[in-house]
Amino acid sequence: SGLPVISTEVGGISEVLDRPELGTLVPPGNPEAFADAIIYTVQMPPESGQISEYAQRFSWQNTAKDYASALSPHH
């Protein structure tokens, strides 16, 4: 959707959130850092259209197409 997100820094999420304006990464198991990130994110105005190139691969259109392909009997 292009809105900033908050996530724990696990797996490959840092590949998607590759710029601060896309969202905030917090250490796993740190609810205080997560709460601070929520407050920060709610208070800042969203930057429209700021979606990382990696995340663009997972647009609603691409995701729906991939899902339909996976369900196709000719897959």
Number of C-alpha atoms within 10 A of each C-alpha: 11 16 15 20 15 16 16 17 14 11 7 8 13 15 12 15 23 17 13 9 19 21 22 22 20 19 13 12 9 10 12 11 16 19 13 11 19 14 11 12 18 10 9 10 10 15 12 12 10 15 21 16 12 11 14 13 11 12 12 11 10 12 12 12 11 13 11 12 12 11 9 9 7 6 7
